[in-house]
Amino acid sequence: MATLSTVSWSVSMREMSDYEEGVEMIGDGIRHRVPPAGAPDADSLSLNSEAPALHEVKKLLENDNASDLVEEERGTGCPLPSTPVDFVSLEREMLQSGVGEVGDNIDSTEDRAQNENMSYKAWSCKAAKAAWTASWNVCHFHHLPQWLQDNDFLHSGHRPPLNSFNACFKSIFRIHTETGNIWTHLLGCIAFMGTMTYFLTRPPYETKPDDKIVFSMYFIGAIICLGCSFAFHTLHCHSENIGKLFSKLDYCGIAILIMGSFVPWLYYGFYCHFYPKIIYMSMVMALGIMAMIVSLGDKFSSPSLRSVRAGVFAAFGLSGIIPAIHYGYTEGWFNKVAQAYLGWLLLMGVLYILGALFYAMRVPERFFPGKCDIWFQSHQIFHVLVIAAAFVHYHGVSEMAVYRTTMGECRAQSAIY
């Protein structure tokens, strides 16, 4: 310790000696440092001196071109930033916005920007393009935002918020919880469009213009319902506002399908009974408008009101029991035609009600949580039963139309019956 102290004292004394040698008195106690021997005079230094640092500064100033900055600022595309860029934070924000694994398309963005000497303008434009085309991964139910959480018995395979119509429509070709719902009603919509095209292109001697108008009401109702359902299941993950909008359109489409289903069978069922036909059609239209008004409420689409939604539309459909009983009484309960059509009508009602029960009770995923995430979930079964009921109804009404249009003129009937 004594040796170490001696060495430290010697070093300090030597530094003081060097300092005093570099200082001289200039009068009145004022001192200034004397430059070391051989050092250039400060007054003689200039940009042309041989001082290495000043020489390098001169070269940088001569090579600097301010027009490059002007051209950058006047260019098109992504603007230059006004603050330093944190590449890591930017990439994290892109991931949180639902873009997906941007890192798969932009390899180590910070290193890439440094190695290739890219400006932030060029990097940000390329990053935005890569982010736009980046893929997304399905996620667990608990990782979804609250507005996308509908059926907690479906655990995995959910789409995240995509925030892009293009990405939503591309998702119909991927496997997730909505794949079955999308394709069932998309194919059903296409099937009804084809059926309507075939029906309306029949020559007049096969199908009268009045029949084409009546059946068109049913076809249009089915196409609107299935089309709105397809659009909702495709786009409801776009954003909360878009999801709510297409949810309302979906429910309105169901009401339109029910109204369209009543038109042909009331027309042919009461073919020769004008007043009952008008009364029942007016009643159906009023109930349909009321159902659509209720469907436009924001709370109507909440998961907690699933049973209420099923009950509203089931009650609307079951209101057809009243004209069905009237029809059976008018035609005679033992009339073969009446029995045949009422059989198809009964089958249609059973399929619709069964589908509503599957939907409301969320069977079978209720009993097998996490096992029906992709296929055979209740909503898919509901969709299939709706399409089956719609075609059963079309078959039954077609038979009734053939009978009514071939039986000749209507006989004198009571205005009530």
C-alpha positions as CSV (number, residue, x, y, z in Angstrom):
1,M,0.0,0.0,0.0
2,A,2.9,2.4,0.8
3,T,4.5,1.6,-2.6
4,L,1.2,2.3,-4.4
5,S,0.8,5.6,-2.7
6,T,4.4,6.6,-3.6
7,V,3.8,5.8,-7.2
8,S,0.5,7.8,-7.3
9,W,2.2,10.9,-5.7
10,S,5.0,10.7,-8.3
11,V,2.6,10.6,-11.2
12,S,0.7,13.6,-9.8
13,M,3.8,15.7,-9.4
14,R,4.9,14.9,-12.9
15,E,1.5,16.1,-14.3
16,M,1.8,19.3,-12.4
17,S,5.2,19.9,-13.7
18,D,4.1,19.4,-17.3
19,Y,1.1,21.8,-16.7
20,E,3.3,24.6,-15.3
21,E,5.7,24.3,-18.2
22,G,2.8,24.9,-20.6
23,V,1.6,28.1,-18.8
24,E,3.3,31.5,-18.8
25,M,2.5,34.7,-17.1
26,I,1.4,37.7,-19.3
27,G,0.9,40.3,-16.6
28,D,-1.3,41.2,-13.7
29,G,-1.6,37.5,-12.7
30,I,-3.1,36.5,-16.1
31,R,-1.7,33.4,-17.6
32,H,-2.3,31.4,-20.8
33,R,-1.2,28.1,-22.1
34,V,1.9,27.9,-24.3
35,P,1.4,25.6,-27.3
36,P,3.8,22.6,-27.4
37,A,6.9,22.9,-29.4
38,G,6.3,22.3,-33.1
39,A,2.5,22.8,-32.9
40,P,1.0,25.1,-35.5
41,D,-0.2,28.5,-34.5
42,A,-3.9,28.7,-34.1
43,D,-4.1,31.9,-36.1
44,S,-2.3,30.3,-39.0
45,L,-4.7,27.3,-39.2
46,S,-7.1,27.2,-42.1
47,L,-9.0,24.8,-44.2
48,N,-6.0,24.4,-46.4
49,S,-3.7,23.4,-43.5
50,E,-2.3,20.0,-43.1
51,A,-4.3,19.3,-40.0
52,P,-5.9,15.9,-40.8
53,A,-9.3,16.6,-39.1
54,L,-9.8,19.9,-40.8
55,H,-8.8,18.4,-44.1
56,E,-11.5,15.7,-43.7
57,V,-14.1,18.3,-42.8
58,K,-13.2,20.3,-45.9
59,K,-13.6,17.3,-48.2
60,L,-17.0,16.5,-46.6
61,L,-18.2,20.1,-47.2
62,E,-17.0,20.1,-50.8
63,N,-18.8,16.7,-51.5
64,D,-22.0,17.7,-49.8
65,N,-24.9,18.1,-52.3
66,A,-28.0,19.8,-50.8
67,S,-30.0,19.1,-53.9
68,D,-30.3,15.4,-52.9
69,L,-32.3,16.4,-49.9
70,V,-34.5,18.6,-52.0
71,E,-35.2,15.8,-54.4
72,E,-36.0,13.4,-51.6
73,E,-38.4,15.9,-50.1
74,R,-40.1,16.5,-53.5
75,G,-40.4,12.8,-54.4
76,T,-43.5,10.8,-54.3
77,G,-44.3,7.9,-52.0
78,C,-43.7,7.6,-48.3
79,P,-42.6,10.9,-46.8
80,L,-39.4,11.3,-44.9
81,P,-39.7,11.1,-41.1
82,S,-39.3,14.2,-38.9
83,T,-38.1,12.1,-36.0
84,P,-35.7,9.2,-35.7
85,V,-37.1,5.8,-36.5
86,D,-37.4,3.0,-34.2
87,F,-37.5,0.0,-36.5
88,V,-38.3,-2.5,-33.7
89,S,-41.3,-0.4,-32.5
90,L,-42.5,0.0,-36.0
91,E,-42.4,-3.7,-36.7
92,R,-44.2,-4.4,-33.4
93,E,-47.0,-2.0,-34.3
94,M,-47.4,-3.7,-37.6
95,L,-47.7,-7.1,-35.9
96,Q,-50.3,-5.7,-33.4
97,S,-52.5,-4.4,-36.2
98,G,-53.2,-7.9,-37.3
99,V,-50.8,-8.0,-40.3
100,G,-49.2,-11.3,-39.2
101,E,-45.6,-12.4,-39.2
102,V,-44.0,-9.5,-41.1
103,G,-40.6,-10.8,-40.1
104,D,-41.2,-13.7,-42.5
105,N,-41.2,-11.2,-45.4
106,I,-38.8,-8.6,-44.1
107,D,-35.7,-10.3,-42.8
108,S,-34.2,-8.4,-39.8
109,T,-35.4,-5.0,-41.0
110,E,-32.9,-3.0,-39.0
111,D,-29.9,-5.0,-40.2
112,R,-31.2,-5.0,-43.8
113,A,-31.6,-1.2,-43.7
114,Q,-28.0,-0.8,-42.5
115,N,-26.4,-3.3,-44.8
116,E,-28.1,-2.1,-48.0
117,N,-27.7,1.5,-47.0
118,M,-31.4,2.1,-47.5
119,S,-33.1,5.3,-46.6
120,Y,-36.2,5.1,-44.3
121,K,-38.3,6.2,-47.2
122,A,-37.4,3.2,-49.3
123,W,-37.6,0.8,-46.4
124,S,-41.0,2.0,-45.2
125,C,-42.4,1.6,-48.6
126,K,-41.1,-1.9,-49.0
127,A,-42.2,-2.7,-45.5
128,A,-45.8,-1.5,-46.1
129,K,-46.0,-3.6,-49.3
130,A,-44.7,-6.7,-47.5
131,A,-47.1,-6.1,-44.6
132,W,-50.0,-5.7,-47.0
133,T,-49.3,-9.1,-48.6
134,A,-48.2,-10.8,-45.4
135,S,-50.2,-13.9,-44.3
136,W,-52.1,-14.3,-41.1
137,N,-52.5,-17.1,-38.7
138,V,-55.6,-18.5,-37.0
139,C,-55.8,-17.9,-33.3
140,H,-57.5,-19.1,-30.1
141,F,-60.9,-17.9,-29.0
142,H,-59.4,-16.1,-26.0
143,H,-57.0,-14.1,-28.2
144,L,-59.9,-12.6,-30.2
145,P,-61.2,-9.1,-29.4
146,Q,-64.5,-9.1,-27.6
147,W,-66.5,-8.2,-30.7
148,L,-65.3,-11.3,-32.4
149,Q,-66.0,-13.7,-29.5
150,D,-69.3,-15.4,-30.3
151,N,-69.1,-19.1,-29.6
152,D,-66.8,-20.1,-26.7
153,F,-67.3,-23.8,-27.5
154,L,-65.1,-23.3,-30.6
155,H,-61.7,-23.0,-29.1
156,S,-59.2,-22.6,-32.0
157,G,-59.0,-21.9,-35.7
158,H,-60.5,-18.4,-35.5
159,R,-59.5,-15.6,-37.9
160,P,-58.0,-12.5,-36.3
161,P,-59.2,-9.0,-37.3
162,L,-58.0,-8.6,-40.9
163,N,-58.9,-4.9,-41.6
164,S,-58.9,-5.5,-45.3
165,F,-61.8,-6.5,-47.6
166,N,-59.2,-8.1,-49.9
167,A,-57.8,-10.3,-47.1
168,C,-61.4,-11.2,-45.9
169,F,-62.4,-12.5,-49.4
170,K,-59.1,-14.3,-49.8
171,S,-59.8,-16.1,-46.5
172,I,-62.7,-18.0,-48.0
173,F,-60.0,-20.3,-49.5
174,R,-58.4,-21.0,-46.2
175,I,-59.4,-23.4,-43.4
176,H,-60.8,-21.7,-40.2
177,T,-64.0,-21.7,-38.1
178,E,-66.0,-19.8,-40.8
179,T,-65.0,-21.9,-43.8
180,G,-68.0,-24.2,-43.6
181,N,-70.4,-21.3,-42.9
182,I,-69.1,-19.4,-45.9
183,W,-69.2,-22.2,-48.4
184,T,-72.5,-23.7,-47.4
185,H,-74.4,-20.5,-48.2
186,L,-72.2,-19.4,-51.0
187,L,-72.9,-22.7,-52.9
188,G,-76.6,-22.4,-51.9
189,C,-76.8,-18.9,-53.3
190,I,-75.2,-20.0,-56.5
191,A,-77.6,-23.0,-56.7
192,F,-80.6,-20.7,-56.3
193,M,-79.3,-18.3,-58.9
194,G,-78.9,-21.1,-61.3
195,T,-82.4,-22.4,-60.5
196,M,-83.9,-19.0,-61.0
197,T,-82.1,-18.5,-64.3
198,Y,-83.4,-21.8,-65.6
199,F,-87.0,-21.1,-64.4
200,L,-87.2,-17.6,-65.9
201,T,-85.8,-18.7,-69.2
202,R,-88.6,-21.3,-69.8
203,P,-90.7,-20.5,-72.8
204,P,-94.2,-19.0,-72.2
205,Y,-96.0,-22.2,-73.1
206,E,-94.2,-24.0,-70.2
207,T,-94.3,-21.2,-67.6
208,K,-96.7,-18.3,-67.7
209,P,-95.4,-14.8,-66.9
210,D,-97.5,-14.6,-63.7
211,D,-95.9,-17.8,-62.4
212,K,-92.4,-16.3,-63.2
213,I,-93.2,-13.2,-61.2
214,V,-94.5,-15.2,-58.2
215,F,-91.6,-17.6,-58.1
216,S,-89.1,-14.8,-58.6
217,M,-90.3,-13.3,-55.3
218,Y,-89.2,-16.6,-53.6
219,F,-85.9,-16.9,-55.6
220,I,-85.0,-13.3,-54.8
221,G,-85.7,-13.8,-51.1
222,A,-83.5,-17.0,-51.0
223,I,-80.7,-15.3,-52.9
224,I,-80.7,-12.2,-50.7
225,C,-80.7,-14.3,-47.6
226,L,-77.9,-16.7,-48.6
227,G,-75.9,-13.9,-50.2
228,C,-76.1,-11.7,-47.1
229,S,-75.2,-14.7,-44.9
230,F,-72.2,-15.5,-47.1
231,A,-71.1,-11.8,-47.0
232,F,-71.5,-11.6,-43.2
233,H,-69.4,-14.8,-42.5
234,T,-66.8,-13.5,-44.9
235,L,-66.5,-9.9,-43.7
236,H,-67.4,-9.9,-40.1
237,C,-63.7,-10.2,-39.0
238,H,-62.9,-7.0,-41.0
239,S,-63.6,-4.6,-38.2
240,E,-66.2,-4.1,-35.5
241,N,-68.3,-1.6,-37.5
242,I,-68.3,-3.8,-40.7
243,G,-69.1,-6.8,-38.6
244,K,-72.2,-5.1,-37.1
245,L,-73.3,-3.8,-40.4
246,F,-73.3,-7.2,-42.2
247,S,-74.7,-8.9,-39.1
248,K,-77.8,-6.7,-39.5
249,L,-78.0,-7.5,-43.2
250,D,-77.8,-11.2,-42.4
251,Y,-80.7,-11.0,-40.1
252,C,-82.7,-8.9,-42.5
253,G,-82.0,-11.5,-45.2
254,I,-83.5,-14.2,-43.0
255,A,-86.7,-12.1,-42.7
256,I,-86.8,-11.5,-46.5
257,L,-86.4,-15.3,-47.1
258,I,-89.4,-16.0,-44.8
259,M,-91.5,-13.4,-46.6
260,G,-90.5,-14.7,-50.0
261,S,-91.3,-18.2,-49.0
262,F,-94.9,-17.2,-48.0
263,V,-95.6,-15.5,-51.4
264,P,-95.8,-18.5,-53.8
265,W,-97.6,-20.9,-51.4
266,L,-100.2,-18.3,-50.4
267,Y,-100.7,-17.3,-54.0
268,Y,-101.3,-20.9,-55.2
269,G,-102.8,-22.2,-51.9
270,F,-105.5,-19.5,-52.1
271,Y,-105.5,-19.3,-55.9
272,C,-109.2,-18.8,-56.1
273,H,-109.7,-17.0,-52.8
274,F,-108.7,-13.4,-53.3
275,Y,-109.5,-11.8,-49.9
276,P,-107.8,-14.5,-47.7
277,K,-104.8,-14.3,-49.9
278,I,-104.5,-10.5,-49.6
279,I,-105.0,-10.7,-45.8
280,Y,-102.4,-13.3,-45.2
281,M,-99.9,-11.7,-47.5
282,S,-100.4,-8.4,-45.7
283,M,-99.9,-10.1,-42.3
284,V,-96.7,-11.7,-43.5
285,M,-95.3,-8.5,-44.8
286,A,-96.1,-6.7,-41.6
287,L,-94.4,-9.4,-39.5
288,G,-91.4,-9.4,-41.8
289,I,-91.0,-5.6,-41.5
290,M,-91.3,-5.9,-37.7
291,A,-88.6,-8.6,-37.6
292,M,-86.3,-6.5,-39.7
293,I,-86.8,-3.5,-37.4
294,V,-85.9,-5.6,-34.4
295,S,-82.9,-7.0,-36.3
296,L,-81.4,-3.5,-36.7
297,G,-80.8,-3.1,-33.0
298,D,-77.2,-3.2,-32.0
299,K,-77.8,-5.5,-29.1
300,F,-79.8,-8.0,-31.2
301,S,-76.6,-9.6,-32.5
302,S,-74.9,-10.1,-29.1
303,P,-74.1,-13.7,-28.2
304,S,-76.3,-13.6,-25.1
305,L,-79.4,-13.1,-27.3
306,R,-78.8,-16.1,-29.5
307,S,-81.9,-17.8,-28.3
308,V,-83.9,-14.7,-28.7
309,R,-82.9,-14.4,-32.3
310,A,-83.8,-18.0,-33.0
311,G,-87.1,-17.5,-31.3
312,V,-88.0,-14.4,-33.3
313,F,-87.4,-16.0,-36.7
314,A,-88.9,-19.3,-35.6
315,A,-92.1,-17.5,-34.4
316,F,-92.2,-15.6,-37.7
317,G,-92.1,-18.9,-39.7
318,L,-94.6,-20.6,-37.4
319,S,-97.1,-17.9,-38.1
320,G,-97.7,-19.8,-41.3
321,I,-99.6,-22.4,-39.3
322,I,-102.7,-20.2,-39.4
323,P,-103.0,-20.0,-43.2
324,A,-102.0,-23.7,-43.4
325,I,-104.9,-24.7,-41.2
326,H,-107.2,-22.5,-43.3
327,Y,-105.8,-24.1,-46.5
328,G,-106.4,-27.6,-45.2
329,Y,-110.0,-26.7,-44.2
330,T,-110.7,-25.1,-47.6
331,E,-109.3,-27.9,-49.7
332,G,-110.5,-30.7,-47.4
333,W,-108.2,-32.5,-45.1
334,F,-108.4,-35.7,-47.1
335,N,-107.8,-34.1,-50.5
336,K,-104.7,-35.7,-52.0
337,V,-103.3,-32.5,-53.3
338,A,-103.7,-30.8,-49.9
339,Q,-102.2,-33.8,-48.1
340,A,-99.2,-33.8,-50.5
341,Y,-98.4,-30.1,-50.2
342,L,-99.1,-29.9,-46.5
343,G,-96.6,-32.8,-46.1
344,W,-93.9,-30.8,-47.9
345,L,-94.8,-27.8,-45.9
346,L,-94.6,-29.8,-42.7
347,L,-91.2,-31.1,-43.7
348,M,-90.0,-27.6,-44.5
349,G,-91.1,-26.4,-41.1
350,V,-89.4,-29.3,-39.3
351,L,-86.1,-28.6,-41.1
352,Y,-86.2,-24.9,-40.3
353,I,-87.1,-25.4,-36.6
354,L,-84.5,-28.1,-36.2
355,G,-81.9,-25.8,-37.7
356,A,-82.9,-23.1,-35.3
357,L,-82.6,-25.5,-32.3
358,F,-79.1,-26.5,-33.4
359,Y,-78.2,-22.8,-33.7
360,A,-79.7,-21.8,-30.4
361,M,-78.4,-24.7,-28.3
362,R,-75.0,-24.8,-30.0
363,V,-75.0,-28.6,-30.5
364,P,-72.8,-30.6,-30.9
365,E,-69.9,-28.4,-29.9
366,R,-71.6,-27.9,-26.5
367,F,-70.9,-31.5,-25.7
368,F,-67.6,-31.7,-27.5
369,P,-65.8,-28.4,-26.8
370,G,-62.9,-27.8,-29.1
371,K,-63.7,-30.9,-31.2
372,C,-65.9,-29.1,-33.8
373,D,-63.9,-26.0,-34.3
374,I,-63.6,-26.4,-38.1
375,W,-66.3,-28.9,-39.2
376,F,-69.7,-30.1,-38.0
377,Q,-70.4,-27.2,-35.7
378,S,-73.9,-26.1,-35.0
379,H,-73.9,-23.1,-37.4
380,Q,-72.8,-25.2,-40.3
381,I,-75.6,-27.7,-39.6
382,F,-78.1,-24.8,-39.4
383,H,-76.9,-23.6,-42.8
384,V,-77.3,-27.0,-44.4
385,L,-80.8,-27.4,-42.9
386,V,-81.9,-24.0,-44.2
387,I,-80.8,-24.8,-47.7
388,A,-82.5,-28.2,-47.5
389,A,-85.7,-26.6,-46.2
390,A,-85.6,-23.9,-49.0
391,F,-85.4,-26.6,-51.8
392,V,-88.1,-28.7,-50.1
393,H,-90.3,-25.7,-50.1
394,Y,-89.5,-25.0,-53.8
395,H,-90.4,-28.6,-54.7
396,G,-93.7,-28.5,-52.8
397,V,-94.8,-25.1,-54.2
398,S,-93.9,-26.3,-57.7
399,E,-96.3,-29.2,-57.4
400,M,-99.0,-26.9,-56.1
401,A,-98.4,-24.5,-59.0
402,V,-98.7,-27.3,-61.6
403,Y,-102.0,-28.4,-60.1
404,R,-103.4,-24.9,-59.9
405,T,-102.4,-23.9,-63.4
406,T,-103.9,-27.1,-64.9
407,M,-107.2,-27.3,-63.1
408,G,-108.9,-24.7,-65.2
409,E,-110.9,-21.6,-64.3
410,C,-111.8,-21.0,-60.7
411,R,-115.3,-21.8,-59.7
412,A,-117.5,-19.3,-57.8
413,Q,-116.2,-19.2,-54.2
414,S,-117.3,-17.7,-51.0
415,A,-115.5,-14.4,-50.3
416,I,-114.4,-15.6,-46.9
417,Y,-113.2,-19.0,-47.9
